[in-house]
């Protein structure tokens, strides 16, 4: 196999990797497979995750999200940390979606690198 991804059995729904065992880790990993980065990629400066509508998020110690902390804001630029984003590291129960910019990026990445239009 030249292309694909691997996911731990314990992170599928009902697995033992709580709080990461509802299947949303799979969505996160597919996000990487289609060209998305973690929301805290690059920390508070630089291009971040290369998506304009995801706020910067600190990626060092204490930066990536654990749990589902409402109101978390680790960078001085506008916007709270995107704790409800599939590409964050928050608990599965917190993850709820992608931003429009992430959808546009994954569509472009799929078209350019995989020859698939979605």
N, CA, C and O atoms as a GROMACS GRO file, in nm:
protein
  472
    1UNK      N    1   0.085  -0.117   0.000
    1UNK     CA    2   0.000   0.000   0.000
    1UNK      C    3   0.089   0.124   0.000
    1UNK      O    4   0.182   0.134   0.080
    2UNK      N    5   0.062   0.216  -0.089
    2UNK     CA    6   0.139   0.339  -0.099
    2UNK      C    7   0.070   0.459  -0.036
    2UNK      O    8   0.130   0.565  -0.024
    3UNK      N    9  -0.053   0.443   0.002
    3UNK     CA   10  -0.129   0.557   0.052
    3UNK      C   11  -0.234   0.508   0.150
    3UNK      O   12  -0.293   0.402   0.131
    4UNK      N   13  -0.255   0.583   0.253
    4UNK     CA   14  -0.357   0.546   0.350
    4UNK      C   15  -0.323   0.600   0.487
    4UNK      O   16  -0.242   0.691   0.500
    5UNK      N   17  -0.385   0.544   0.586
    5UNK     CA   18  -0.359   0.586   0.724
    5UNK      C   19  -0.386   0.470   0.817
    5UNK      O   20  -0.450   0.371   0.781
    6UNK      N   21  -0.336   0.485   0.936
    6UNK     CA   22  -0.352   0.383   1.039
    6UNK      C   23  -0.414   0.450   1.160
    6UNK      O   24  -0.381   0.564   1.193
    7UNK      N   25  -0.502   0.380   1.227
    7UNK     CA   26  -0.563   0.432   1.349
    7UNK      C   27  -0.565   0.321   1.453
    7UNK      O   28  -0.586   0.204   1.420
    8UNK      N   29  -0.544   0.358   1.576
    8UNK     CA   30  -0.546   0.259   1.683
    8UNK      C   31  -0.687   0.205   1.705
    8UNK      O   32  -0.785   0.279   1.706
    9UNK      N   33  -0.695   0.076   1.721
    9UNK     CA   34  -0.823   0.010   1.748
    9UNK      C   35  -0.889   0.070   1.872
    9UNK      O   36  -1.011   0.081   1.878
   10UNK      N   37  -0.809   0.108   1.970
   10UNK     CA   38  -0.864   0.160   2.096
   10UNK      C   39  -0.933   0.295   2.080
   10UNK      O   40  -1.004   0.338   2.170
   11UNK      N   41  -0.913   0.363   1.965
   11UNK     CA   42  -0.976   0.494   1.946
   11UNK      C   43  -1.104   0.489   1.862
   11UNK      O   44  -1.164   0.593   1.836
   12UNK      N   45  -1.146   0.370   1.821
   12UNK     CA   46  -1.272   0.360   1.749
   12UNK      C   47  -1.386   0.359   1.851
   12UNK      O   48  -1.362   0.336   1.970
   13UNK      N   49  -1.510   0.384   1.808
   13UNK     CA   50  -1.620   0.389   1.904
   13UNK      C   51  -1.625   0.266   1.995
   13UNK      O   52  -1.627   0.152   1.948
   14UNK      N   53  -1.627   0.292   2.125
   14UNK     CA   54  -1.631   0.185   2.224
   14UNK      C   55  -1.494   0.134   2.264
   14UNK      O   56  -1.484   0.048   2.351
   15UNK      N   57  -1.388   0.187   2.202
   15UNK     CA   58  -1.252   0.144   2.236
   15UNK      C   59  -1.211   0.192   2.374
   15UNK      O   60  -1.286   0.264   2.441
   16UNK      N   61  -1.092   0.154   2.415
   16UNK     CA   62  -1.046   0.183   2.551
   16UNK      C   63  -0.971   0.316   2.564
   16UNK      O   64  -0.925   0.348   2.674
   17UNK      N   65  -0.956   0.393   2.457
   17UNK     CA   66  -0.875   0.515   2.461
   17UNK      C   67  -0.955   0.639   2.501
   17UNK      O   68  -0.933   0.747   2.446
   18UNK      N   69  -1.047   0.626   2.595
   18UNK     CA   70  -1.127   0.741   2.641
   18UNK      C   71  -1.033   0.851   2.690
   18UNK      O   72  -0.933   0.821   2.755
   19UNK      N   73  -1.062   0.975   2.661
   19UNK     CA   74  -1.180   1.033   2.597
   19UNK      C   75  -1.167   1.048   2.444
   19UNK      O   76  -1.232   1.134   2.385
   20UNK      N   77  -1.087   0.965   2.384
   20UNK     CA   78  -1.066   0.970   2.238
   20UNK      C   79  -1.116   0.841   2.173
   20UNK      O   80  -1.045   0.780   2.094
   21UNK      N   81  -1.236   0.801   2.205
   21UNK     CA   82  -1.286   0.672   2.156
   21UNK      C   83  -1.430   0.678   2.102
   21UNK      O   84  -1.507   0.584   2.116
   22UNK      N   85  -1.464   0.791   2.039
   22UNK     CA   86  -1.596   0.802   1.978
   22UNK      C   87  -1.590   0.803   1.826
   22UNK      O   88  -1.693   0.815   1.760
   23UNK      N   89  -1.470   0.790   1.770
   23UNK     CA   90  -1.453   0.789   1.626
   23UNK      C   91  -1.407   0.921   1.568
   23UNK      O   92  -1.375   0.929   1.450
   24UNK      N   93  -1.404   1.025   1.650
   24UNK     CA   94  -1.364   1.156   1.597
   24UNK      C   95  -1.214   1.164   1.572
   24UNK      O   96  -1.169   1.250   1.495
   25UNK      N   97  -1.135   1.078   1.634
   25UNK     CA   98  -0.992   1.070   1.602
   25UNK      C   99  -0.976   1.028   1.456
   25UNK      O  100  -0.886   1.076   1.387
   26UNK      N  101  -1.062   0.940   1.408
   26UNK     CA  102  -1.056   0.900   1.268
   26UNK      C  103  -1.081   1.020   1.177
   26UNK      O  104  -1.012   1.037   1.076
   27UNK      N  105  -1.178   1.104   1.212
   27UNK     CA  106  -1.205   1.224   1.133
   27UNK      C  107  -1.081   1.314   1.134
   27UNK      O  108  -1.043   1.367   1.029
   28UNK      N  109  -1.018   1.330   1.250
   28UNK     CA  110  -0.896   1.409   1.262
   28UNK      C  111  -0.786   1.354   1.170
   28UNK      O  112  -0.721   1.429   1.098
   29UNK      N  113  -0.766   1.223   1.174
   29UNK     CA  114  -0.661   1.161   1.092
   29UNK      C  115  -0.692   1.170   0.943
   29UNK      O  116  -0.601   1.188   0.862
   30UNK      N  117  -0.819   1.157   0.906
   30UNK     CA  118  -0.856   1.177   0.766
   30UNK      C  119  -0.828   1.322   0.726
   30UNK      O  120  -0.786   1.349   0.614
   31UNK      N  121  -0.850   1.414   0.820
   31UNK     CA  122  -0.815   1.554   0.795
   31UNK      C  123  -0.669   1.569   0.755
   31UNK      O  124  -0.638   1.641   0.660
   32UNK      N  125  -0.579   1.502   0.827
   32UNK     CA  126  -0.438   1.505   0.788
   32UNK      C  127  -0.418   1.444   0.650
   32UNK      O  128  -0.343   1.497   0.569
   33UNK      N  129  -0.486   1.334   0.624
   33UNK     CA  130  -0.471   1.262   0.497
   33UNK      C  131  -0.512   1.350   0.379
   33UNK      O  132  -0.458   1.335   0.269
   34UNK      N  133  -0.608   1.441   0.400
   34UNK     CA  134  -0.652   1.530   0.293
   34UNK      C  135  -0.585   1.667   0.300
   34UNK      O  136  -0.630   1.760   0.232
   35UNK      N  137  -0.479   1.681   0.379
   35UNK     CA  138  -0.398   1.802   0.374
   35UNK      C  139  -0.419   1.905   0.482
   35UNK      O  140  -0.369   2.017   0.470
   36UNK      N  141  -0.492   1.873   0.588
   36UNK     CA  142  -0.512   1.969   0.696
   36UNK      C  143  -0.407   1.948   0.805
   36UNK      O  144  -0.362   1.836   0.830
   37UNK      N  145  -0.370   2.058   0.869
   37UNK     CA  146  -0.278   2.054   0.983
   37UNK      C  147  -0.356   2.072   1.112
   37UNK      O  148  -0.473   2.109   1.110
   38UNK      N  149  -0.290   2.045   1.223
   38UNK     CA  150  -0.352   2.071   1.354
   38UNK      C  151  -0.376   2.221   1.368
   38UNK      O  152  -0.303   2.302   1.310
   39UNK      N  153  -0.477   2.258   1.443
   39UNK     CA  154  -0.509   2.400   1.460
   39UNK      C  155  -0.398   2.475   1.531
   39UNK      O  156  -0.388   2.597   1.517
   40UNK      N  157  -0.316   2.407   1.607
   40UNK     CA  158  -0.207   2.474   1.679
   40UNK      C  159  -0.075   2.464   1.604
   40UNK      O  160   0.030   2.494   1.661
   41UNK      N  161  -0.077   2.423   1.478
   41UNK     CA  162   0.043   2.415   1.395
   41UNK      C  163   0.109   2.552   1.389
   41UNK      O  164   0.045   2.650   1.352
   42UNK      N  165   0.235   2.561   1.425
   42UNK     CA  166   0.308   2.687   1.417
   42UNK      C  167   0.287   2.781   1.534
   42UNK      O  168   0.350   2.886   1.540
   43UNK      N  169   0.201   2.746   1.626
   43UNK     CA  170   0.182   2.830   1.744
   43UNK      C  171   0.114   2.963   1.714
   43UNK      O  172   0.025   2.971   1.630
   44UNK      N  173   0.159   3.068   1.783
   44UNK     CA  174   0.094   3.198   1.776
   44UNK      C  175   0.142   3.286   1.661
   44UNK      O  176   0.088   3.395   1.642
   45UNK      N  177   0.241   3.243   1.585
   45UNK     CA  178   0.292   3.326   1.476
   45UNK      C  179   0.309   3.243   1.350
   45UNK      O  180   0.295   3.121   1.351
   46UNK      N  181   0.338   3.311   1.242
   46UNK     CA  182   0.359   3.241   1.116
   46UNK      C  183   0.229   3.201   1.052
   46UNK      O  184   0.122   3.250   1.090
   47UNK      N  185   0.237   3.113   0.953
   47UNK     CA  186   0.117   3.077   0.877
   47UNK      C  187   0.020   2.984   0.951
   47UNK      O  188  -0.091   2.961   0.903
   48UNK      N  189   0.060   2.932   1.066
   48UNK     CA  190  -0.029   2.842   1.140
   48UNK      C  191  -0.064   2.719   1.059
   48UNK      O  192   0.024   2.648   1.010
   49UNK      N  193  -0.194   2.694   1.046
   49UNK     CA  194  -0.239   2.575   0.972
   49UNK      C  195  -0.268   2.606   0.825
   49UNK      O  196  -0.324   2.522   0.754
   50UNK      N  197  -0.229   2.726   0.779
   50UNK     CA  198  -0.250   2.770   0.641
   50UNK      C  199  -0.397   2.789   0.605
   50UNK      O  200  -0.435   2.783   0.488
   51UNK      N  201  -0.479   2.811   0.707
   51UNK     CA  202  -0.622   2.837   0.686
   51UNK      C  203  -0.656   2.966   0.760
   51UNK      O  204  -0.637   2.975   0.881
   52UNK      N  205  -0.705   3.066   0.687
   52UNK     CA  206  -0.726   3.198   0.745
   52UNK      C  207  -0.835   3.205   0.851
   52UNK      O  208  -0.829   3.292   0.938
   53UNK      N  209  -0.933   3.116   0.847
   53UNK     CA  210  -1.043   3.130   0.943
   53UNK      C  211  -1.029   3.042   1.067
   53UNK      O  212  -1.126   3.025   1.141
   54UNK      N  213  -0.911   2.987   1.091
   54UNK     CA  214  -0.886   2.920   1.219
   54UNK      C  215  -0.790   3.008   1.298
   54UNK      O  216  -0.680   3.035   1.251
   55UNK      N  217  -0.828   3.052   1.417
   55UNK     CA  218  -0.741   3.137   1.497
   55UNK      C  219  -0.611   3.065   1.533
   55UNK      O  220  -0.608   2.943   1.547
   56UNK      N  221  -0.504   3.144   1.549
   56UNK     CA  222  -0.379   3.086   1.596
   56UNK      C  223  -0.401   3.027   1.735
   56UNK      O  224  -0.486   3.073   1.811
   57UNK      N  225  -0.323   2.926   1.766
   57UNK     CA  226  -0.333   2.857   1.895
   57UNK      C  227  -0.193   2.814   1.936
   57UNK      O  228  -0.119   2.758   1.856
   58UNK      N  229  -0.157   2.841   2.060
   58UNK     CA  230  -0.024   2.803   2.109
   58UNK      C  231  -0.011   2.652   2.107
   58UNK      O  232  -0.102   2.580   2.147
   59UNK      N  233   0.104   2.604   2.059
   59UNK     CA  234   0.124   2.460   2.047
   59UNK      C  235   0.225   2.400   2.142
   59UNK      O  236   0.248   2.280   2.139
   60UNK      N  237   0.285   2.482   2.229
   60UNK     CA  238   0.385   2.430   2.322
   60UNK      C  239   0.322   2.372   2.447
   60UNK      O  240   0.202   2.345   2.450
   61UNK      N  241   0.402   2.352   2.552
   61UNK     CA  242   0.349   2.296   2.677
   61UNK      C  243   0.229   2.377   2.727
   61UNK      O  244   0.235   2.499   2.740
   62UNK      N  245   0.122   2.307   2.756
   62UNK     CA  246   0.001   2.373   2.803
   62UNK      C  247  -0.082   2.435   2.692
   62UNK      O  248  -0.189   2.490   2.719
   63UNK      N  249  -0.035   2.427   2.569
   63UNK     CA  250  -0.105   2.489   2.456
   63UNK      C  251  -0.212   2.402   2.397
   63UNK      O  252  -0.330   2.436   2.403
   64UNK      N  253  -0.174   2.287   2.338
   64UNK     CA  254  -0.278   2.203   2.278
   64UNK      C  255  -0.386   2.168   2.380
   64UNK      O  256  -0.357   2.146   2.498
   65UNK      N  257  -0.506   2.166   2.333
   65UNK     CA  258  -0.621   2.148   2.422
   65UNK      C  259  -0.629   2.008   2.480
   65UNK      O  260  -0.606   1.909   2.412
   66UNK      N  261  -0.662   2.004   2.606
   66UNK     CA  262  -0.697   1.879   2.671
   66UNK      C  263  -0.830   1.906   2.740
   66UNK      O  264  -0.849   2.011   2.800
   67UNK      N  265  -0.920   1.812   2.731
   67UNK     CA  266  -1.055   1.834   2.782
   67UNK      C  267  -1.136   1.912   2.681
   67UNK      O  268  -1.122   1.893   2.560
   68UNK      N  269  -1.222   2.002   2.731
   68UNK     CA  270  -1.306   2.085   2.645
   68UNK      C  271  -1.326   2.220   2.714
   68UNK      O  272  -1.438   2.256   2.750
   69UNK      N  273  -1.216   2.295   2.731
   69UNK     CA  274  -1.220   2.418   2.810
   69UNK      C  275  -1.279   2.538   2.734
   69UNK      O  276  -1.210   2.598   2.652
   70UNK      N  277  -1.402   2.572   2.761
   70UNK     CA  278  -1.467   2.686   2.698
   70UNK      C  279  -1.389   2.814   2.728
   70UNK      O  280  -1.343   2.833   2.840
   71UNK      N  281  -1.375   2.900   2.629
   71UNK     CA  282  -1.310   3.029   2.648
   71UNK      C  283  -1.158   3.026   2.646
   71UNK      O  284  -1.096   3.127   2.677
   72UNK      N  285  -1.097   2.914   2.610
   72UNK     CA  286  -0.951   2.905   2.607
   72UNK      C  287  -0.897   2.997   2.498
   72UNK      O  288  -0.944   2.994   2.384
   73UNK      N  289  -0.796   3.078   2.533
   73UNK     CA  290  -0.738   3.173   2.438
   73UNK      C  291  -0.589   3.182   2.465
   73UNK      O  292  -0.547   3.252   2.557
   74UNK      N  293  -0.507   3.111   2.387
   74UNK     CA  294  -0.364   3.102   2.414
   74UNK      C  295  -0.280   3.197   2.330
   74UNK      O  296  -0.158   3.204   2.351
   75UNK      N  297  -0.339   3.270   2.236
   75UNK     CA  298  -0.263   3.363   2.151
   75UNK      C  299  -0.328   3.501   2.153
   75UNK      O  300  -0.450   3.513   2.170
   76UNK      N  301  -0.247   3.606   2.135
   76UNK     CA  302  -0.300   3.742   2.143
   76UNK      C  303  -0.383   3.785   2.021
   76UNK      O  304  -0.455   3.885   2.030
   77UNK      N  305  -0.374   3.714   1.909
   77UNK     CA  306  -0.454   3.756   1.793
   77UNK      C  307  -0.601   3.728   1.818
   77UNK      O  308  -0.638   3.665   1.917
   78UNK      N  309  -0.685   3.776   1.730
   78UNK     CA  310  -0.829   3.761   1.749
   78UNK      C  311  -0.876   3.618   1.745
   78UNK      O  312  -0.824   3.536   1.670
   79UNK      N  313  -0.974   3.589   1.826
   79UNK     CA  314  -1.036   3.458   1.825
   79UNK      C  315  -0.992   3.366   1.936
   79UNK      O  316  -0.874   3.358   1.970
   80UNK      N  317  -1.089   3.296   1.994
   80UNK     CA  318  -1.060   3.194   2.094
   80UNK      C  319  -1.000   3.072   2.027
   80UNK      O  320  -1.015   3.054   1.906
   81UNK      N  321  -0.932   2.989   2.105
   81UNK     CA  322  -0.878   2.865   2.050
   81UNK      C  323  -0.992   2.780   1.994
   81UNK      O  324  -1.098   2.771   2.055
   82UNK      N  325  -0.971   2.720   1.877
   82UNK     CA  326  -1.077   2.644   1.811
   82UNK      C  327  -1.095   2.504   1.871
   82UNK      O  328  -1.070   2.403   1.805
   83UNK      N  329  -1.139   2.500   1.996
   83UNK     CA  330  -1.148   2.372   2.068
   83UNK      C  331  -1.253   2.277   2.011
   83UNK      O  332  -1.249   2.157   2.039
   84UNK      N  333  -1.346   2.329   1.932
   84UNK     CA  334  -1.451   2.243   1.875
   84UNK      C  335  -1.415   2.194   1.734
   84UNK      O  336  -1.497   2.132   1.667
   85UNK      N  337  -1.293   2.222   1.693
   85UNK     CA  338  -1.249   2.185   1.558
   85UNK      C  339  -1.194   2.043   1.557
   85UNK      O  340  -1.124   2.002   1.651
   86UNK      N  341  -1.225   1.967   1.453
   86UNK     CA  342  -1.174   1.830   1.442
   86UNK      C  343  -1.022   1.824   1.443
   86UNK      O  344  -0.964   1.722   1.481
   87UNK      N  345  -0.955   1.933   1.402
   87UNK     CA  346  -0.809   1.930   1.394
   87UNK      C  347  -0.742   1.979   1.522
   87UNK      O  348  -0.619   1.991   1.526
   88UNK      N  349  -0.818   2.008   1.626
   88UNK     CA  350  -0.764   2.041   1.758
   88UNK      C  351  -0.736   1.909   1.830
   88UNK      O  352  -0.769   1.802   1.780
   89UNK      N  353  -0.676   1.918   1.947
   89UNK     CA  354  -0.647   1.796   2.024
   89UNK      C  355  -0.742   1.779   2.142
   89UNK      O  356  -0.716   1.700   2.232
   90UNK      N  357  -0.854   1.852   2.140
   90UNK     CA  358  -0.952   1.841   2.248
   90UNK      C  359  -1.014   1.701   2.251
   90UNK      O  360  -1.000   1.623   2.157
   91UNK      N  361  -1.081   1.671   2.361
   91UNK     CA  362  -1.149   1.542   2.375
   91UNK      C  363  -1.248   1.522   2.260
   91UNK      O  364  -1.300   1.620   2.205
   92UNK      N  365  -1.273   1.398   2.224
   92UNK     CA  366  -1.367   1.368   2.116
   92UNK      C  367  -1.503   1.436   2.137
   92UNK      O  368  -1.562   1.486   2.041
   93UNK      N  369  -1.552   1.439   2.259
   93UNK     CA  370  -1.684   1.496   2.285
   93UNK      C  371  -1.690   1.645   2.253
   93UNK      O  372  -1.799   1.701   2.239
   94UNK      N  373  -1.576   1.709   2.242
   94UNK     CA  374  -1.568   1.852   2.213
   94UNK      C  375  -1.563   1.880   2.063
   94UNK      O  376  -1.607   1.986   2.019
   95UNK      N  377  -1.510   1.788   1.986
   95UNK     CA  378  -1.489   1.810   1.843
   95UNK      C  379  -1.623   1.809   1.768
   95UNK      O  380  -1.705   1.719   1.788
   96UNK      N  381  -1.644   1.911   1.682
   96UNK     CA  382  -1.773   1.921   1.616
   96UNK      C  383  -1.767   1.956   1.468
   96UNK      O  384  -1.869   1.940   1.400
   97UNK      N  385  -1.655   2.001   1.413
   97UNK     CA  386  -1.657   2.034   1.271
   97UNK      C  387  -1.530   2.097   1.220
   97UNK      O  388  -1.433   2.117   1.292
   98UNK      N  389  -1.535   2.129   1.090
   98UNK     CA  390  -1.428   2.201   1.021
   98UNK      C  391  -1.479   2.341   0.989
   98UNK      O  392  -1.600   2.363   0.984
   99UNK      N  393  -1.388   2.436   0.968
   99UNK     CA  394  -1.426   2.570   0.925
   99UNK      C  395  -1.446   2.569   0.773
   99UNK      O  396  -1.399   2.478   0.705
  100UNK      N  397  -1.516   2.670   0.719
  100UNK     CA  398  -1.528   2.679   0.573
  100UNK      C  399  -1.392   2.683   0.504
  100UNK      O  400  -1.374   2.625   0.397
  101UNK      N  401  -1.295   2.752   0.565
  101UNK     CA  402  -1.160   2.757   0.508
  101UNK      C  403  -1.093   2.621   0.505
  101UNK      O  404  -1.022   2.589   0.409
  102UNK      N  405  -1.113   2.542   0.608
  102UNK     CA  406  -1.057   2.406   0.609
  102UNK      C  407  -1.122   2.320   0.501
  102UNK      O  408  -1.054   2.240   0.436
  103UNK      N  409  -1.253   2.335   0.483
  103UNK     CA  410  -1.322   2.259   0.379
  103UNK      C  411  -1.265   2.298   0.242
  103UNK      O  412  -1.241   2.211   0.158
  104UNK      N  413  -1.245   2.428   0.219
  104UNK     CA  414  -1.188   2.473   0.091
  104UNK      C  415  -1.048   2.416   0.072
  104UNK      O  416  -1.013   2.372  -0.037
  105UNK      N  417  -0.967   2.417   0.179
  105UNK     CA  418  -0.831   2.363   0.168
  105UNK      C  419  -0.834   2.214   0.138
  105UNK      O  420  -0.761   2.168   0.050
  106UNK      N  421  -0.916   2.138   0.209
  106UNK     CA  422  -0.917   1.993   0.184
  106UNK      C  423  -0.968   1.962   0.044
  106UNK      O  424  -0.922   1.867  -0.019
  107UNK      N  425  -1.065   2.041  -0.005
  107UNK     CA  426  -1.112   2.020  -0.142
  107UNK      C  427  -1.000   2.047  -0.242
  107UNK      O  428  -0.981   1.970  -0.337
  108UNK      N  429  -0.926   2.155  -0.221
  108UNK     CA  430  -0.814   2.188  -0.311
  108UNK      C  431  -0.706   2.081  -0.304
  108UNK      O  432  -0.654   2.039  -0.408
  109UNK      N  433  -0.672   2.038  -0.184
  109UNK     CA  434  -0.569   1.935  -0.167
  109UNK      C  435  -0.610   1.804  -0.233
  109UNK      O  436  -0.528   1.738  -0.297
  110UNK      N  437  -0.736   1.766  -0.217
  110UNK     CA  438  -0.785   1.643  -0.280
  110UNK      C  439  -0.777   1.652  -0.432
  110UNK      O  440  -0.741   1.556  -0.499
  111UNK      N  441  -0.811   1.767  -0.486
  111UNK     CA  442  -0.808   1.786  -0.630
  111UNK      C  443  -0.664   1.785  -0.683
  111UNK      O  444  -0.635   1.718  -0.782
  112UNK      N  445  -0.576   1.859  -0.617
  112UNK     CA  446  -0.437   1.871  -0.664
  112UNK      C  447  -0.359   1.741  -0.646
  112UNK      O  448  -0.294   1.694  -0.740
  113UNK      N  449  -0.365   1.683  -0.528
  113UNK     CA  450  -0.276   1.571  -0.496
  113UNK      C  451  -0.338   1.433  -0.514
  113UNK      O  452  -0.266   1.333  -0.521
  114UNK      N  453  -0.470   1.426  -0.522
  114UNK     CA  454  -0.534   1.295  -0.535
  114UNK      C  455  -0.622   1.283  -0.658
  114UNK      O  456  -0.674   1.176  -0.688
  115UNK      N  457  -0.639   1.394  -0.731
  115UNK     CA  458  -0.721   1.391  -0.852
  115UNK      C  459  -0.868   1.366  -0.826
  115UNK      O  460  -0.939   1.313  -0.911
  116UNK      N  461  -0.913   1.405  -0.706
  116UNK     CA  462  -1.051   1.382  -0.666
  116UNK      C  463  -1.118   1.518  -0.644
  116UNK      O  464  -1.065   1.603  -0.573
  117UNK      N  465  -1.234   1.537  -0.703
  117UNK     CA  466  -1.310   1.659  -0.682
  117UNK      C  467  -1.428   1.628  -0.591
  117UNK      O  468  -1.509   1.540  -0.620
  118UNK      N  469  -1.436   1.703  -0.480
  118UNK     CA  470  -1.548   1.685  -0.388
  118UNK      C  471  -1.615   1.818  -0.361
  118UNK      O  472  -1.712   1.824  -0.286
   0.00000   0.00000   0.00000
